[in-house]
Every structure is written in C-alpha cells, then in structure tokens.
Amino acid sequence: MIVAGAVVQGTAHLARGQGCQDAFRAVDLGASAVLAVADGAGGQERSALGAHIAVDAACRALAEDIPDAGDGPEVWTEWTAKAGARVMRDYQRSVRGVLSADGPGAPEGARALAATLAAAVVRPPWVAFVAVGDCFGTLLTRGPVGPGPVREARDRCHLVLPPPSPGAAETVFLSSPGAGLRIRSFVVWEPQLSGVVLATDGCVPLTLDHPSIRRLPPEAGPLPSERFFCGLAATLRANGGDAAPLHALLSGPEAARSGDDLTVLCALTEGG
C-alpha cells in the first residue's frame, strides 16, 4: 500500500504569525493502513498540540485488533463503533495528563487543546471511518469504463465523509461537551477500492467542486474534484509515494485561497 501525506501552513496563519495547527499521522501495517488528520481550533493557543494528541490517539486505538478482510459487516460495524469510543477515551486521557502537568491554575482547560479529527482504517475491500468535526474523506475506486470488451480501467472519486454544509451548527471538537455522542463512525465495503484520502477543512476550495460545475443543483452538495483526487493518485503511484508533488500542490496559488492550514493524507492500493 502507498501511504503519503503533507501539511502546509495557511497563508492567513503565516500573515498573523500563527503556527500551523494541523497534524497527520499514518501507520502502514502492510495489508492495511491507519490514517488520521486533525485540525486544531483556530482560536486556541495550544490547539496544535491538541491536533497531535488527536492523531496519536486515533492511530493507537485504530491499529488494535483490526478485523479481517473476510469478516462480515456486523463485525466491522461493531468494531468501528468501539474503536471510535477508544479514540475519544485515549484523547481525553492524554488531555487530562497535559492539564494535570500544567497545574490547577491552567487557563482554558481542555478547550485550549480543541481539535477536529478524521481517521480511517483501510483494509481492502473495507474502510472504517471515525470522525469528529469538519475534516472530510474521499474514497477512490478503480474499474473499467467505456464501451466494448476491452475497456480502460480508471479511478473515480466519491465523497463519503463530507464536511458540514455552509451555515451548519457550530463545529464540534473532540473536547466539546458531549462530543463522545457525536462521533461519526461507519464502514464502507467496496470491492473496487483503490484508495482513501483524508483532508482538513482548509482543503475544501482546492479539492471539492461546486455542483454547478457538473450542471447539478446546489442541493446536490460539494463534489470531489476528479482533477485533484485522480490526478494525485496517478502521480503518487507513478513516483512510488513521494509526497513532494502533494506538498507543492498544497503550497500553490490555488490552495492559498482558503488562507487556512491544509493537510492531505492518503493510502492507495499499489495495484491501482
């Protein structure tokens, strides 16, 4: 499996002298991979630390006792729900450790370490997702297209973990009251699975298209950009997973439109 990721400080953060508050981590287990991206709350001084705690907790919890590829949906669904709860417990335990080291006079409490999270376990044909907040995830599939007996295989992209709609309620963070009840956890079985891409919300202008581009009504919601996701997959497969082109893409003028930090992390099946 090819695993690659990059994080780039947002232009608005750079202009304000504010450090990058995104984080990512991946664990390559051979037949499977664990991915996690996190976005620290912009108004909190130590949210970058919170983001790193989040991805560490996710990778630690989700790498344990992963079901087999041949297990059924009930096994994967139950495991994913329990794994999401473990992620929350590990994050909260680590935050309590940080706060206890600060002493009783520490300001802001857990809010100072607020972060959103999207994590995935990729074990083809299964993908298990766990998310809190506004990070998002896209699935890649690969199959034959076109007429006739000899058809070219190509990638397609599917937004399976969308970001919140514009005007949605206030963002939920891992440290928010009741966040444990608002974890999104679900599984996808896809025999043509060719990759999974996770991203923080600063990447929306670069990676998601308005439905009008495909002559769809606004209520169709954002659509994954084939130019971005399929192009990224082709580039990483061609160069063996070198993340330099991804970093360059996140540093380009088109990416700078959001002003926010940008993080993209992906796992691709090597056979394509």
NURO-466616 format. One record per residue (C-alpha): residue in one letter; x, y, z; residue number from 1. Coordinates in nm, 2 decimals. Layout:
<recs>
<rec resn="A" X="X" Y="Y" Z="Z" resi="NUM"/>
...
</recs>
This chain:
<recs>
<rec resn="M" X="0.00" Y="0.00" Z="0.00" resi="1"/>
<rec resn="I" X="0.12" Y="0.35" Z="-0.09" resi="2"/>
<rec resn="V" X="0.08" Y="0.60" Z="0.20" resi="3"/>
<rec resn="A" X="0.17" Y="0.97" Z="0.16" resi="4"/>
<rec resn="G" X="0.07" Y="1.29" Z="0.33" resi="5"/>
<rec resn="A" X="0.16" Y="1.66" Z="0.35" resi="6"/>
<rec resn="V" X="0.07" Y="1.96" Z="0.57" resi="7"/>
<rec resn="V" X="0.12" Y="2.32" Z="0.47" resi="8"/>
<rec resn="Q" X="0.08" Y="2.63" Z="0.69" resi="9"/>
<rec resn="G" X="-0.21" Y="2.85" Z="0.58" resi="10"/>
<rec resn="T" X="-0.13" Y="3.19" Z="0.43" resi="11"/>
<rec resn="A" X="-0.36" Y="3.37" Z="0.68" resi="12"/>
<rec resn="H" X="-0.18" Y="3.19" Z="0.97" resi="13"/>
<rec resn="L" X="0.15" Y="3.29" Z="0.82" resi="14"/>
<rec resn="A" X="0.05" Y="3.65" Z="0.79" resi="15"/>
<rec resn="R" X="-0.07" Y="3.66" Z="1.15" resi="16"/>
<rec resn="G" X="0.25" Y="3.49" Z="1.28" resi="17"/>
<rec resn="Q" X="0.04" Y="3.19" Z="1.39" resi="18"/>
<rec resn="G" X="0.18" Y="2.85" Z="1.37" resi="19"/>
<rec resn="C" X="0.03" Y="2.55" Z="1.18" resi="20"/>
<rec resn="Q" X="-0.24" Y="2.39" Z="1.38" resi="21"/>
<rec resn="D" X="-0.30" Y="2.08" Z="1.16" resi="22"/>
<rec resn="A" X="-0.14" Y="1.74" Z="1.22" resi="23"/>
<rec resn="F" X="-0.15" Y="1.40" Z="1.05" resi="24"/>
<rec resn="R" X="-0.02" Y="1.05" Z="1.12" resi="25"/>
<rec resn="A" X="-0.03" Y="0.72" Z="0.94" resi="26"/>
<rec resn="V" X="0.05" Y="0.36" Z="1.03" resi="27"/>
<rec resn="D" X="0.13" Y="0.12" Z="0.75" resi="28"/>
<rec resn="L" X="0.06" Y="-0.23" Z="0.86" resi="29"/>
<rec resn="G" X="0.12" Y="-0.40" Z="0.52" resi="30"/>
<rec resn="A" X="-0.22" Y="-0.54" Z="0.44" resi="31"/>
<rec resn="S" X="-0.39" Y="-0.24" Z="0.60" resi="32"/>
<rec resn="A" X="-0.32" Y="0.12" Z="0.69" resi="33"/>
<rec resn="V" X="-0.44" Y="0.36" Z="0.96" resi="34"/>
<rec resn="L" X="-0.48" Y="0.73" Z="0.86" resi="35"/>
<rec resn="A" X="-0.56" Y="1.03" Z="1.08" resi="36"/>
<rec resn="V" X="-0.58" Y="1.40" Z="1.02" resi="37"/>
<rec resn="A" X="-0.67" Y="1.67" Z="1.28" resi="38"/>
<rec resn="D" X="-0.73" Y="2.04" Z="1.27" resi="39"/>
<rec resn="G" X="-0.67" Y="2.25" Z="1.59" resi="40"/>
<rec resn="A" X="-0.92" Y="2.51" Z="1.68" resi="41"/>
<rec resn="G" X="-0.80" Y="2.84" Z="1.54" resi="42"/>
<rec resn="G" X="-0.88" Y="3.05" Z="1.85" resi="43"/>
<rec resn="Q" X="-0.69" Y="2.83" Z="2.09" resi="44"/>
<rec resn="E" X="-0.32" Y="2.88" Z="2.15" resi="45"/>
<rec resn="R" X="-0.24" Y="2.51" Z="2.21" resi="46"/>
<rec resn="S" X="-0.47" Y="2.36" Z="1.96" resi="47"/>
<rec resn="A" X="-0.17" Y="2.24" Z="1.75" resi="48"/>
<rec resn="L" X="-0.08" Y="2.02" Z="2.05" resi="49"/>
<rec resn="G" X="-0.44" Y="1.91" Z="2.06" resi="50"/>
<rec resn="A" X="-0.43" Y="1.81" Z="1.70" resi="51"/>
<rec resn="H" X="-0.11" Y="1.60" Z="1.75" resi="52"/>
<rec resn="I" X="-0.28" Y="1.43" Z="2.06" resi="53"/>
<rec resn="A" X="-0.58" Y="1.35" Z="1.84" resi="54"/>
<rec resn="V" X="-0.39" Y="1.18" Z="1.56" resi="55"/>
<rec resn="D" X="-0.17" Y="0.99" Z="1.80" resi="56"/>
<rec resn="A" X="-0.48" Y="0.87" Z="1.99" resi="57"/>
<rec resn="A" X="-0.66" Y="0.77" Z="1.67" resi="58"/>
<rec resn="C" X="-0.37" Y="0.57" Z="1.53" resi="59"/>
<rec resn="R" X="-0.30" Y="0.40" Z="1.86" resi="60"/>
<rec resn="A" X="-0.67" Y="0.29" Z="1.90" resi="61"/>
<rec resn="L" X="-0.75" Y="0.20" Z="1.54" resi="62"/>
<rec resn="A" X="-0.44" Y="-0.01" Z="1.49" resi="63"/>
<rec resn="E" X="-0.56" Y="-0.26" Z="1.76" resi="64"/>
<rec resn="D" X="-0.74" Y="-0.59" Z="1.66" resi="65"/>
<rec resn="I" X="-0.84" Y="-0.48" Z="1.31" resi="66"/>
<rec resn="P" X="-1.10" Y="-0.73" Z="1.17" resi="67"/>
<rec resn="D" X="-1.00" Y="-0.95" Z="0.88" resi="68"/>
<rec resn="A" X="-1.09" Y="-0.86" Z="0.52" resi="69"/>
<rec resn="G" X="-1.32" Y="-1.16" Z="0.50" resi="70"/>
<rec resn="D" X="-1.52" Y="-1.06" Z="0.81" resi="71"/>
<rec resn="G" X="-1.88" Y="-0.95" Z="0.76" resi="72"/>
<rec resn="P" X="-2.04" Y="-0.61" Z="0.80" resi="73"/>
<rec resn="E" X="-2.17" Y="-0.68" Z="1.15" resi="74"/>
<rec resn="V" X="-1.81" Y="-0.74" Z="1.27" resi="75"/>
<rec resn="W" X="-1.67" Y="-0.43" Z="1.11" resi="76"/>
<rec resn="T" X="-1.96" Y="-0.21" Z="1.22" resi="77"/>
<rec resn="E" X="-1.93" Y="-0.32" Z="1.58" resi="78"/>
<rec resn="W" X="-1.55" Y="-0.29" Z="1.58" resi="79"/>
<rec resn="T" X="-1.56" Y="0.06" Z="1.43" resi="80"/>
<rec resn="A" X="-1.81" Y="0.19" Z="1.69" resi="81"/>
<rec resn="K" X="-1.60" Y="0.06" Z="1.97" resi="82"/>
<rec resn="A" X="-1.28" Y="0.19" Z="1.81" resi="83"/>
<rec resn="G" X="-1.43" Y="0.54" Z="1.79" resi="84"/>
<rec resn="A" X="-1.51" Y="0.53" Z="2.16" resi="85"/>
<rec resn="R" X="-1.15" Y="0.42" Z="2.23" resi="86"/>
<rec resn="V" X="-1.02" Y="0.71" Z="2.03" resi="87"/>
<rec resn="M" X="-1.22" Y="0.95" Z="2.24" resi="88"/>
<rec resn="R" X="-1.11" Y="0.79" Z="2.57" resi="89"/>
<rec resn="D" X="-0.74" Y="0.80" Z="2.46" resi="90"/>
<rec resn="Y" X="-0.77" Y="1.16" Z="2.36" resi="91"/>
<rec resn="Q" X="-0.94" Y="1.27" Z="2.68" resi="92"/>
<rec resn="R" X="-0.68" Y="1.07" Z="2.89" resi="93"/>
<rec resn="S" X="-0.39" Y="1.24" Z="2.71" resi="94"/>
<rec resn="V" X="-0.55" Y="1.58" Z="2.75" resi="95"/>
<rec resn="R" X="-0.61" Y="1.52" Z="3.13" resi="96"/>
<rec resn="G" X="-0.24" Y="1.43" Z="3.15" resi="97"/>
<rec resn="V" X="-0.13" Y="1.76" Z="2.99" resi="98"/>
<rec resn="L" X="-0.37" Y="1.96" Z="3.21" resi="99"/>
<rec resn="S" X="-0.26" Y="1.79" Z="3.53" resi="100"/>
<rec resn="A" X="0.11" Y="1.87" Z="3.44" resi="101"/>
<rec resn="D" X="0.00" Y="2.24" Z="3.39" resi="102"/>
<rec resn="G" X="-0.13" Y="2.25" Z="3.75" resi="103"/>
<rec resn="P" X="-0.47" Y="2.39" Z="3.88" resi="104"/>
<rec resn="G" X="-0.41" Y="2.74" Z="3.75" resi="105"/>
<rec resn="A" X="-0.40" Y="2.65" Z="3.38" resi="106"/>
<rec resn="P" X="-0.63" Y="2.87" Z="3.18" resi="107"/>
<rec resn="E" X="-0.90" Y="2.75" Z="2.93" resi="108"/>
<rec resn="G" X="-0.87" Y="2.38" Z="3.04" resi="109"/>
<rec resn="A" X="-0.95" Y="2.12" Z="2.77" resi="110"/>
<rec resn="R" X="-1.07" Y="2.39" Z="2.53" resi="111"/>
<rec resn="A" X="-0.71" Y="2.50" Z="2.48" resi="112"/>
<rec resn="L" X="-0.64" Y="2.17" Z="2.31" resi="113"/>
<rec resn="A" X="-0.95" Y="2.16" Z="2.09" resi="114"/>
<rec resn="A" X="-0.92" Y="1.98" Z="1.76" resi="115"/>
<rec resn="T" X="-1.13" Y="1.81" Z="1.50" resi="116"/>
<rec resn="L" X="-1.04" Y="1.46" Z="1.36" resi="117"/>
<rec resn="A" X="-1.10" Y="1.23" Z="1.07" resi="118"/>
<rec resn="A" X="-0.94" Y="0.88" Z="1.08" resi="119"/>
<rec resn="A" X="-0.97" Y="0.57" Z="0.86" resi="120"/>
<rec resn="V" X="-0.87" Y="0.21" Z="0.87" resi="121"/>
<rec resn="V" X="-0.80" Y="0.09" Z="0.51" resi="122"/>
<rec resn="R" X="-0.82" Y="-0.29" Z="0.47" resi="123"/>
<rec resn="P" X="-0.95" Y="-0.36" Z="0.12" resi="124"/>
<rec resn="P" X="-1.23" Y="-0.42" Z="0.04" resi="125"/>
<rec resn="W" X="-1.32" Y="-0.24" Z="0.38" resi="126"/>
<rec resn="V" X="-1.27" Y="0.11" Z="0.50" resi="127"/>
<rec resn="A" X="-1.37" Y="0.21" Z="0.85" resi="128"/>
<rec resn="F" X="-1.42" Y="0.58" Z="0.93" resi="129"/>
<rec resn="V" X="-1.42" Y="0.77" Z="1.26" resi="130"/>
<rec resn="A" X="-1.47" Y="1.15" Z="1.26" resi="131"/>
<rec resn="V" X="-1.55" Y="1.44" Z="1.49" resi="132"/>
<rec resn="G" X="-1.59" Y="1.79" Z="1.34" resi="133"/>
<rec resn="D" X="-1.53" Y="1.92" Z="0.99" resi="134"/>
<rec resn="C" X="-1.24" Y="1.72" Z="0.84" resi="135"/>
<rec resn="F" X="-1.36" Y="1.51" Z="0.54" resi="136"/>
<rec resn="G" X="-1.28" Y="1.19" Z="0.35" resi="137"/>
<rec resn="T" X="-1.29" Y="1.07" Z="-0.01" resi="138"/>
<rec resn="L" X="-1.30" Y="0.71" Z="-0.15" resi="139"/>
<rec resn="L" X="-1.13" Y="0.61" Z="-0.47" resi="140"/>
<rec resn="T" X="-1.24" Y="0.32" Z="-0.68" resi="141"/>
<rec resn="R" X="-1.09" Y="0.18" Z="-0.99" resi="142"/>
<rec resn="G" X="-1.28" Y="-0.01" Z="-1.26" resi="143"/>
<rec resn="P" X="-1.33" Y="-0.04" Z="-1.64" resi="144"/>
<rec resn="V" X="-1.51" Y="0.23" Z="-1.83" resi="145"/>
<rec resn="G" X="-1.62" Y="0.28" Z="-2.18" resi="146"/>
<rec resn="P" X="-1.79" Y="0.05" Z="-2.44" resi="147"/>
<rec resn="G" X="-1.67" Y="-0.27" Z="-2.58" resi="148"/>
<rec resn="P" X="-1.50" Y="-0.59" Z="-2.45" resi="149"/>
<rec resn="V" X="-1.16" Y="-0.41" Z="-2.39" resi="150"/>
<rec resn="R" X="-1.22" Y="-0.12" Z="-2.15" resi="151"/>
<rec resn="E" X="-0.97" Y="0.10" Z="-1.99" resi="152"/>
<rec resn="A" X="-0.95" Y="0.10" Z="-1.61" resi="153"/>
<rec resn="R" X="-0.97" Y="0.44" Z="-1.44" resi="154"/>
<rec resn="D" X="-1.01" Y="0.59" Z="-1.10" resi="155"/>
<rec resn="R" X="-1.33" Y="0.75" Z="-0.97" resi="156"/>
<rec resn="C" X="-1.37" Y="0.96" Z="-0.65" resi="157"/>
<rec resn="H" X="-1.66" Y="0.96" Z="-0.40" resi="158"/>
<rec resn="L" X="-1.71" Y="1.20" Z="-0.11" resi="159"/>
<rec resn="V" X="-1.82" Y="0.96" Z="0.16" resi="160"/>
<rec resn="L" X="-1.73" Y="1.17" Z="0.46" resi="161"/>
<rec resn="P" X="-1.84" Y="1.52" Z="0.36" resi="162"/>
<rec resn="P" X="-1.76" Y="1.84" Z="0.55" resi="163"/>
<rec resn="P" X="-2.06" Y="2.02" Z="0.72" resi="164"/>
<rec resn="S" X="-2.28" Y="2.22" Z="0.50" resi="165"/>
<rec resn="P" X="-2.24" Y="2.60" Z="0.50" resi="166"/>
<rec resn="G" X="-2.45" Y="2.75" Z="0.78" resi="167"/>
<rec resn="A" X="-2.43" Y="2.43" Z="0.98" resi="168"/>
<rec resn="A" X="-2.43" Y="2.44" Z="1.36" resi="169"/>
<rec resn="E" X="-2.11" Y="2.53" Z="1.54" resi="170"/>
<rec resn="T" X="-1.81" Y="2.30" Z="1.48" resi="171"/>
<rec resn="V" X="-1.78" Y="2.00" Z="1.73" resi="172"/>
<rec resn="F" X="-1.44" Y="1.94" Z="1.87" resi="173"/>
<rec resn="L" X="-1.30" Y="1.64" Z="2.05" resi="174"/>
<rec resn="S" X="-1.30" Y="1.85" Z="2.36" resi="175"/>
<rec resn="S" X="-1.66" Y="1.98" Z="2.32" resi="176"/>
<rec resn="P" X="-1.92" Y="1.88" Z="2.58" resi="177"/>
<rec resn="G" X="-2.10" Y="1.57" Z="2.46" resi="178"/>
<rec resn="A" X="-1.85" Y="1.51" Z="2.18" resi="179"/>
<rec resn="G" X="-1.85" Y="1.14" Z="2.26" resi="180"/>
<rec resn="L" X="-2.21" Y="1.12" Z="2.15" resi="181"/>
<rec resn="R" X="-2.14" Y="1.30" Z="1.82" resi="182"/>
<rec resn="I" X="-1.87" Y="1.07" Z="1.68" resi="183"/>
<rec resn="R" X="-1.94" Y="0.97" Z="1.32" resi="184"/>
<rec resn="S" X="-1.84" Y="0.61" Z="1.27" resi="185"/>
<rec resn="F" X="-1.93" Y="0.39" Z="0.97" resi="186"/>
<rec resn="V" X="-1.78" Y="0.13" Z="0.74" resi="187"/>
<rec resn="V" X="-1.77" Y="0.10" Z="0.36" resi="188"/>
<rec resn="W" X="-1.74" Y="-0.23" Z="0.17" resi="189"/>
<rec resn="E" X="-1.61" Y="-0.16" Z="-0.18" resi="190"/>
<rec resn="P" X="-1.46" Y="-0.44" Z="-0.40" resi="191"/>
<rec resn="Q" X="-1.31" Y="-0.19" Z="-0.64" resi="192"/>
<rec resn="L" X="-1.15" Y="0.01" Z="-0.37" resi="193"/>
<rec resn="S" X="-0.82" Y="0.18" Z="-0.49" resi="194"/>
<rec resn="G" X="-0.76" Y="0.45" Z="-0.22" resi="195"/>
<rec resn="V" X="-0.87" Y="0.67" Z="0.06" resi="196"/>
<rec resn="V" X="-0.79" Y="1.04" Z="0.11" resi="197"/>
<rec resn="L" X="-0.85" Y="1.24" Z="0.43" resi="198"/>
<rec resn="A" X="-0.82" Y="1.62" Z="0.44" resi="199"/>
<rec resn="T" X="-0.87" Y="1.91" Z="0.68" resi="200"/>
<rec resn="D" X="-1.14" Y="2.17" Z="0.61" resi="201"/>
<rec resn="G" X="-0.88" Y="2.42" Z="0.47" resi="202"/>
<rec resn="C" X="-0.86" Y="2.20" Z="0.16" resi="203"/>
<rec resn="V" X="-1.22" Y="2.24" Z="0.06" resi="204"/>
<rec resn="P" X="-1.16" Y="2.51" Z="-0.21" resi="205"/>
<rec resn="L" X="-0.88" Y="2.30" Z="-0.36" resi="206"/>
<rec resn="T" X="-1.04" Y="1.96" Z="-0.35" resi="207"/>
<rec resn="L" X="-1.42" Y="2.00" Z="-0.38" resi="208"/>
<rec resn="D" X="-1.62" Y="2.13" Z="-0.67" resi="209"/>
<rec resn="H" X="-1.95" Y="2.33" Z="-0.66" resi="210"/>
<rec resn="P" X="-2.23" Y="2.11" Z="-0.81" resi="211"/>
<rec resn="S" X="-2.29" Y="2.37" Z="-1.08" resi="212"/>
<rec resn="I" X="-1.96" Y="2.27" Z="-1.24" resi="213"/>
<rec resn="R" X="-2.14" Y="1.94" Z="-1.33" resi="214"/>
<rec resn="R" X="-2.47" Y="2.11" Z="-1.41" resi="215"/>
<rec resn="L" X="-2.63" Y="1.99" Z="-1.08" resi="216"/>
<rec resn="P" X="-2.85" Y="2.20" Z="-0.84" resi="217"/>
<rec resn="P" X="-2.69" Y="2.35" Z="-0.53" resi="218"/>
<rec resn="E" X="-2.86" Y="2.10" Z="-0.30" resi="219"/>
<rec resn="A" X="-2.65" Y="1.82" Z="-0.46" resi="220"/>
<rec resn="G" X="-2.38" Y="1.95" Z="-0.23" resi="221"/>
<rec resn="P" X="-2.00" Y="1.96" Z="-0.29" resi="222"/>
<rec resn="L" X="-1.85" Y="1.71" Z="-0.52" resi="223"/>
<rec resn="P" X="-1.49" Y="1.57" Z="-0.51" resi="224"/>
<rec resn="S" X="-1.27" Y="1.71" Z="-0.78" resi="225"/>
<rec resn="E" X="-1.16" Y="1.43" Z="-1.01" resi="226"/>
<rec resn="R" X="-0.88" Y="1.65" Z="-1.13" resi="227"/>
<rec resn="F" X="-0.74" Y="1.67" Z="-0.78" resi="228"/>
<rec resn="F" X="-0.80" Y="1.32" Z="-0.64" resi="229"/>
<rec resn="C" X="-0.75" Y="1.11" Z="-0.95" resi="230"/>
<rec resn="G" X="-0.45" Y="1.32" Z="-1.06" resi="231"/>
<rec resn="L" X="-0.30" Y="1.28" Z="-0.71" resi="232"/>
<rec resn="A" X="-0.35" Y="0.91" Z="-0.72" resi="233"/>
<rec resn="A" X="-0.18" Y="0.88" Z="-1.06" resi="234"/>
<rec resn="T" X="0.11" Y="1.09" Z="-0.95" resi="235"/>
<rec resn="L" X="0.18" Y="0.90" Z="-0.63" resi="236"/>
<rec resn="R" X="0.16" Y="0.56" Z="-0.80" resi="237"/>
<rec resn="A" X="0.40" Y="0.68" Z="-1.07" resi="238"/>
<rec resn="N" X="0.66" Y="0.81" Z="-0.82" resi="239"/>
<rec resn="G" X="0.62" Y="0.53" Z="-0.56" resi="240"/>
<rec resn="G" X="0.46" Y="0.76" Z="-0.29" resi="241"/>
<rec resn="D" X="0.69" Y="1.06" Z="-0.29" resi="242"/>
<rec resn="A" X="0.49" Y="1.33" Z="-0.12" resi="243"/>
<rec resn="A" X="0.69" Y="1.62" Z="-0.27" resi="244"/>
<rec resn="P" X="0.43" Y="1.68" Z="-0.55" resi="245"/>
<rec resn="L" X="0.15" Y="1.68" Z="-0.30" resi="246"/>
<rec resn="H" X="0.33" Y="1.93" Z="-0.08" resi="247"/>
<rec resn="A" X="0.38" Y="2.15" Z="-0.39" resi="248"/>
<rec resn="L" X="0.01" Y="2.13" Z="-0.48" resi="249"/>
<rec resn="L" X="-0.09" Y="2.24" Z="-0.12" resi="250"/>
<rec resn="S" X="0.16" Y="2.53" Z="-0.15" resi="251"/>
<rec resn="G" X="0.03" Y="2.66" Z="-0.48" resi="252"/>
<rec resn="P" X="-0.17" Y="2.97" Z="-0.55" resi="253"/>
<rec resn="E" X="-0.50" Y="2.79" Z="-0.59" resi="254"/>
<rec resn="A" X="-0.46" Y="2.62" Z="-0.25" resi="255"/>
<rec resn="A" X="-0.39" Y="2.96" Z="-0.09" resi="256"/>
<rec resn="R" X="-0.75" Y="3.08" Z="-0.15" resi="257"/>
<rec resn="S" X="-0.87" Y="2.94" Z="0.19" resi="258"/>
<rec resn="G" X="-0.59" Y="3.10" Z="0.39" resi="259"/>
<rec resn="D" X="-0.62" Y="2.81" Z="0.63" resi="260"/>
<rec resn="D" X="-0.38" Y="2.53" Z="0.71" resi="261"/>
<rec resn="L" X="-0.40" Y="2.24" Z="0.46" resi="262"/>
<rec resn="T" X="-0.34" Y="1.87" Z="0.52" resi="263"/>
<rec resn="V" X="-0.40" Y="1.58" Z="0.29" resi="264"/>
<rec resn="L" X="-0.32" Y="1.22" Z="0.38" resi="265"/>
<rec resn="C" X="-0.39" Y="0.91" Z="0.16" resi="266"/>
<rec resn="A" X="-0.35" Y="0.54" Z="0.12" resi="267"/>
<rec resn="L" X="-0.36" Y="0.38" Z="-0.22" resi="268"/>
<rec resn="T" X="-0.36" Y="0.02" Z="-0.33" resi="269"/>
<rec resn="E" X="-0.04" Y="-0.04" Z="-0.52" resi="270"/>
<rec resn="G" X="-0.20" Y="-0.24" Z="-0.79" resi="271"/>
<rec resn="G" X="-0.41" Y="0.06" Z="-0.89" resi="272"/>
</recs>
